[in-house]
């Protein structure tokens, strides 16, 4: 822990070191012992000598404890305690400097305590920040997504009577007017659906999908024929995402889309079809290979109804580009795959084009048996979070 603490201290500028001094002396935030405070003072004042090896653990011990036998374990424990404080400090200054993240944490606490007026006030202020950002927030899109989750959770208070933890008090259902409840559930589903459609692809957590388990469980028992068709479509789409056994909802959604697709916006259709594609693709390559014919059908349907493209028709869904080429290369329809890769690479957004085109081309070379070209192609791209099934070491062994 010595090198860990020294590394963190060395990374701080003069302003942050002053903040750290205030932080470590705060009894509410840290509550350090007198020994730890003295240890921190010695380390901070002699940082360069410690880094250069001119001040040893024994020297520090002798400065702390006069006329005591040296015990290296004591110094190691003090370094360990100091490193924990330094971690807290780094977290603290980053939260303090990120108003959006700080407000998000505050809103969680206000919502749990049912402080509705203050929650609404802070929510309005934070929503305005998102609409007109004038600061460089950390993880802006992720915090925007999480903030919208909080708004949806708060919306539940207008739908159901909830306890402090947000769980539904099921014996209160009978007190609500059915028509109001059905409309409110539609609003909930719409908000949940729209927020999922903006879920940052780099977000790898799943707790957001579990926030509303109680509501989704209630909806499983509802007569969906009472709800507007859009609510049912939103519900099926959400269930495809959160259910391990999703095929029942997939085919129900597909049947409903045949009847109602023309009433949906392109944005809605694009998100729904890409969600179906993502879920179907994962199942085909993991647990349900018998779904490959359905995957092929869906890919062609997305070309036909143009949900593989954005509303302007200028850019292709990166997920569709990846899955269309992956399907055809894995089925060894190599000419079809190569033609598609090169024909539509200019339909990818600039931020996706190089890495995604490289991944698909590398996969094509690999399936063609040209392992040297595959390795060269993959070596120069950034992977980001795109899934790729070929291991580099395996390629290297084949070249």
Beta strands, then each sheet from edge to edge (+ up, - down):
end
